[in-house]
Amino acid sequence: MNSEKKRGYIILAVINAVFLCAFTVLTAVLCGITNRLSSQSAALRWNADSGGSYAQVSVFYPEKLGLNLDSVYTMRVDIEKKLTENSITAENSSARIWYDGYSALTTLSVTSSREEYTIVIDADVIATGGDYFKMHPLELLSGYYYSDDDLMQDRVLLDENLAWQLFGSSNVEGMTVLINEKRFYVAGVIKPDSDSASSYTYGTKPHMYISYSGLLSVSEDDYDTPITCYEAVLPNPVTGLAESIIEETSVGDDSERTIIENSERFSLKNLFAIAFDGGKRAVVDTELAYPFWENAARITEENAAVVLVWAAAMLIVPILTVMYFVFLPIHRRKTIAHKAAEKIKNSASKIIKRGRYK
């Protein structure tokens, strides 16, 4: 091998090393992006706790087509029937093989209940039910989560912003607030997710969490604030089974609801589809308004799709290099065969000559 050819191979090796390093870095970035959102990994957490294969599925409704509690209870019964039809049952009566959560969004005036003075703050409110906080494990700065099992549905969670505006502290467990003149106790204070997508969609307005039953207790009409998000983690022994069960049991048709299989949204197939959909995903032709955690997930999908495309592009040069060295011998097979034949012929001639002179 002459020096010029050797130099060319060294340059090619360096170029490939650079592209492979870039691919490794981008892959690490992609993993970091897709693992940021705890709201999208409920199935993974349930898998770790329970074993088996599970999927997280969400259903979103426009406000005018939202659910009430009766609709949720009906869906739960229908889901149990579908699981039984598919021979998916718990090993014992106390075991849980699936769970769900639901939520509604509204705005309320929250008043700090203090003797020396009162402060009234308009807050974005997330009314929750079921195992919402299992789906959305928000960081607690103080206190605890309320639940549907509480005897009195008179507990609320404040975010850090609202707690400071009302009480000047984040350690306010046990303090009380007034909502429509009804007293609620502060169960705890949460810290919103801090990734860039969540921070952007969450906004700067203070937030409060209240049980859906608690919200109904201060509403003049039980249908003032319909449930617009239903989420479930279901067994998924066959790909697509959990999603099909939700499609069959959830209220409304495809024009009235949006169903998302959260567990697959960061798969390579889905991200490539987003990257090359020609911008169609940006068009929203329904009255549906996603909650902030879903908007954060959609932003994260877009960011992950861009990183994935760049990561794939970094493999083009290494792949072409491998193909070159694989197909080069094939392309030069006649020359190689001719040289091999010449070597064999020369070797044979030498052997024959040696035999003659002996």
C-alpha positions in Angstrom: 0.0 0.0 0.0 1.5 3.3 -1.1 1.7 6.3 1.3 -0.9 8.3 -0.5 -3.5 5.5 -0.3 -2.6 4.9 3.4 -3.2 8.6 4.1 -6.6 8.4 2.4 -7.6 5.5 4.6 -6.5 7.4 7.7 -8.6 10.5 6.8 -11.6 8.3 6.0 -11.2 6.6 9.4 -11.1 9.9 11.2 -14.2 11.2 9.4 -16.1 8.0 10.3 -15.0 8.4 13.9 -16.3 11.9 14.0 -19.7 10.9 12.6 -20.0 7.9 15.0 -19.2 10.2 18.0 -21.9 12.6 16.8 -24.3 9.7 16.5 -23.5 8.6 20.1 -24.0 12.1 21.5 -27.3 12.6 19.7 -28.5 9.2 20.8 -27.8 10.2 24.4 -29.6 13.5 23.9 -32.6 11.6 22.4 -32.7 9.3 25.4 -32.6 12.3 27.7 -35.4 14.0 25.9 -37.8 11.0 25.9 -37.2 10.1 29.5 -38.0 13.6 30.9 -41.8 13.4 31.2 -43.0 11.3 34.1 -46.6 11.7 32.9 -45.8 9.5 29.9 -44.1 6.7 31.7 -46.8 5.4 34.0 -46.8 2.0 32.2 -43.1 1.6 32.7 -43.4 2.3 36.4 -46.3 -0.2 36.7 -44.3 -2.8 34.7 -41.5 -2.4 37.2 -43.9 -2.9 40.2 -46.1 -5.6 38.8 -44.2 -7.3 36.0 -45.8 -8.3 32.7 -46.5 -6.0 29.8 -48.6 -2.8 30.2 -49.6 0.2 28.1 -50.7 3.7 29.1 -53.6 5.1 27.0 -55.1 8.6 27.2 -58.4 9.9 25.9 -59.0 13.6 25.4 -62.4 15.3 24.9 -63.4 18.8 23.9 -65.1 20.5 26.8 -68.6 20.4 25.3 -68.3 16.7 24.8 -66.6 15.9 28.1 -67.5 13.1 30.6 -69.3 13.1 33.9 -68.7 10.6 36.7 -71.4 8.2 35.5 -69.6 8.0 32.2 -66.3 7.2 34.0 -68.0 4.5 36.1 -69.5 2.9 33.0 -66.2 2.9 31.2 -64.6 1.2 34.2 -67.2 -1.6 34.1 -66.8 -2.0 30.4 -63.0 -2.2 30.7 -63.3 -4.9 33.3 -65.6 -6.9 30.9 -63.1 -6.5 28.0 -60.2 -7.7 30.1 -62.2 -10.7 31.3 -63.2 -11.5 27.6 -59.5 -11.5 26.8 -58.7 -13.9 29.7 -56.9 -11.2 31.7 -57.9 -11.5 35.3 -56.2 -10.8 38.7 -54.6 -13.8 40.5 -56.6 -12.9 43.6 -59.4 -10.5 44.5 -57.1 -8.0 46.2 -54.7 -7.7 43.3 -54.9 -4.8 40.8 -54.1 -5.4 37.2 -55.0 -2.0 35.9 -55.8 1.5 37.1 -57.1 4.8 35.8 -57.2 8.5 36.5 -59.3 11.4 35.1 -59.2 15.2 35.2 -61.0 18.4 34.3 -59.6 21.9 33.9 -61.1 25.1 35.1 -60.3 28.4 36.8 -61.3 29.4 40.4 -60.7 32.2 42.8 -58.8 30.9 45.9 -58.8 32.9 49.1 -56.2 32.5 51.9 -58.0 31.9 55.2 -56.0 34.1 57.6 -57.2 36.3 60.4 -54.9 39.2 59.8 -55.6 39.6 56.1 -56.9 37.7 53.1 -55.5 37.3 49.6 -57.6 36.3 46.6 -55.8 34.6 43.7 -57.3 33.4 40.4 -55.7 30.0 39.8 -55.8 27.4 37.1 -57.4 24.3 38.7 -56.9 20.7 37.8 -59.8 18.6 39.3 -58.6 15.0 39.6 -60.0 11.6 40.3 -58.9 7.9 40.4 -55.2 7.4 40.5 -54.3 10.7 38.8 -51.2 11.2 41.0 -50.0 7.7 40.0 -50.1 8.9 36.4 -48.6 12.2 37.3 -46.1 11.7 40.3 -45.5 15.4 41.0 -42.7 16.3 43.4 -44.1 17.2 46.8 -42.3 20.0 48.6 -44.4 19.4 51.7 -47.4 17.4 52.7 -49.1 14.5 50.9 -51.4 13.7 48.0 -55.2 13.5 48.7 -57.1 10.6 47.2 -60.6 9.3 46.3 -60.5 7.2 49.5 -60.5 10.3 51.8 -63.6 10.4 53.9 -64.0 14.2 53.4 -63.2 15.4 49.9 -61.9 18.7 51.3 -58.2 18.6 50.5 -56.3 20.5 47.9 -52.7 20.7 46.6 -51.1 24.1 45.8 -48.3 24.6 43.5 -45.2 26.4 44.8 -46.3 29.6 43.1 -49.8 29.7 44.6 -48.5 28.7 48.1 -46.1 31.7 48.1 -48.7 34.1 46.8 -51.3 33.0 49.4 -49.1 32.3 52.4 -45.6 33.4 51.7 -44.2 29.9 52.2 -44.2 26.4 50.6 -44.5 24.7 54.0 -48.3 25.3 54.5 -49.6 21.8 55.1 -52.8 22.1 57.2 -53.5 25.7 56.3 -56.9 26.4 54.8 -58.2 28.2 51.7 -61.7 29.3 50.7 -63.3 28.4 47.4 -66.7 29.8 46.8 -66.9 30.3 50.6 -66.2 26.6 51.3 -63.2 25.8 53.4 -60.5 23.4 52.1 -57.4 22.1 53.8 -54.0 22.2 52.1 -52.8 18.7 51.9 -49.4 19.7 50.4 -47.4 21.8 48.0 -46.1 20.5 44.7 -43.3 21.5 42.4 -44.2 21.6 38.7 -42.0 19.6 36.3 -39.0 21.6 35.4 -38.1 20.4 31.8 -38.3 23.1 29.2 -41.5 21.7 27.5 -43.4 21.4 30.7 -42.3 24.8 32.0 -43.5 26.4 28.8 -46.9 24.8 28.7 -47.5 25.0 32.4 -47.0 28.8 32.3 -46.5 31.2 35.1 -50.0 31.3 36.4 -50.5 29.6 39.8 -52.1 26.2 39.9 -54.2 24.2 42.3 -55.2 20.5 42.4 -58.6 19.5 43.9 -60.5 16.3 43.8 -63.3 16.2 41.2 -65.8 15.5 44.0 -64.5 18.5 45.8 -64.9 20.6 42.7 -68.5 19.5 42.3 -69.2 20.5 45.9 -68.5 24.1 45.1 -70.1 24.1 41.6 -73.6 25.3 41.0 -74.1 22.7 38.3 -72.6 19.2 38.3 -71.9 19.7 34.6 -70.1 23.0 34.9 -66.7 21.4 34.5 -66.8 18.2 32.4 -64.0 15.6 32.6 -61.9 16.1 29.5 -59.0 13.7 30.1 -59.3 10.0 31.0 -56.1 7.9 31.4 -55.6 4.2 32.1 -52.7 1.7 32.4 -53.9 -1.6 31.2 -52.3 -5.1 30.5 -51.0 -5.2 27.0 -49.8 -8.8 26.3 -50.5 -8.3 22.6 -49.4 -5.1 21.0 -52.4 -2.8 20.6 -54.7 -4.6 22.9 -54.8 -1.9 25.6 -55.5 0.8 23.0 -58.3 -1.3 21.3 -60.0 -1.8 24.7 -60.0 1.9 25.3 -61.3 2.5 21.8 -64.2 0.1 22.4 -65.1 1.3 25.8 -64.6 5.1 25.8 -67.5 7.3 25.2 -67.8 9.0 21.7 -66.4 8.3 18.3 -63.2 9.3 16.6 -64.6 12.7 15.7 -65.4 13.5 19.3 -62.3 12.2 21.1 -58.6 11.8 20.6 -56.9 8.5 21.8 -53.2 8.4 22.4 -51.1 5.4 23.2 -48.6 7.1 25.5 -46.3 4.1 25.8 -45.5 4.1 22.0 -45.3 7.8 21.4 -41.5 7.9 21.7 -40.9 4.8 19.6 -38.6 5.1 16.6 -41.5 4.4 14.3 -43.7 7.1 15.7 -40.9 9.7 15.8 -39.9 9.1 12.2 -43.6 9.4 11.2 -43.7 12.8 13.0 -40.5 13.9 11.4 -41.7 13.2 7.8 -45.4 14.0 8.1 -45.0 17.2 6.1 -46.2 19.4 9.0 -49.7 17.9 8.9 -49.5 17.2 12.7 -49.5 21.0 13.3 -53.0 21.3 11.9 -55.7 21.0 14.6 -59.2 21.1 13.2 -61.2 20.2 16.3 -62.3 22.2 19.4 -60.1 20.0 21.6 -57.7 21.8 23.9 -55.0 19.6 25.4 -54.0 19.9 29.0 -50.5 21.3 29.7 -48.9 17.9 30.2 -50.1 16.6 26.8 -48.9 19.8 25.1 -45.5 19.2 26.8 -45.5 15.7 25.5 -46.3 16.9 21.9 -43.5 19.4 22.1 -41.1 16.7 23.3 -42.2 14.5 20.5 -41.3 17.2 17.9 -37.9 17.8 19.6 -37.2 14.1 19.8 -38.1 13.6 16.1 -35.7 16.3 15.0 -32.8 14.8 17.1 -33.6 11.3 15.7 -33.4 12.5 12.1 -30.0 14.2 12.8 -28.8 11.0 14.6 -29.8 8.9 11.6 -28.1 11.3 9.3 -24.8 10.8 11.2 -24.9 7.2 10.2 -25.0 7.8 6.5 -21.2 8.2 6.0 -20.3 5.2 8.2 -22.9 3.1 6.3 -21.6 4.2 2.9 -18.0 3.5 4.0 -19.0 -0.1 5.1 -20.8 -0.6 1.8 -17.8 0.6 -0.1 -15.5 -1.9 1.5 -18.0 -4.7 1.2 -18.8 -4.1 -2.4 -15.3 -3.1 -3.5 -14.1 -6.7 -3.7 -17.3 -7.7 -5.6 -16.8 -4.8 -8.0 -13.2 -5.8 -8.6 -13.9 -9.6 -8.6 -12.6 -10.0 -12.2 -9.4 -8.2 -11.4 -8.9 -10.1 -8.2 -9.7 -13.4 -9.8 -7.3 -12.7 -12.7 -4.5 -11.8 -10.2 -5.2 -15.0 -8.2 -5.1 -17.1 -11.4 -1.8 -15.5 -12.4 -0.4 -16.3 -8.9 -1.6 -19.9 -9.1 -0.2 -20.2 -12.7 3.2 -18.8 -11.6 3.4 -21.0 -8.6 2.5 -24.0 -10.7 5.2 -23.1 -13.2 7.8 -22.8 -10.5 6.9 -26.2 -9.1 7.1 -27.8 -12.6 10.5 -26.2 -13.3 11.9 -27.4 -10.0 10.7 -30.9 -10.8 12.5 -30.9 -14.2 15.9 -29.9 -12.7 15.9 -32.6 -10.1 
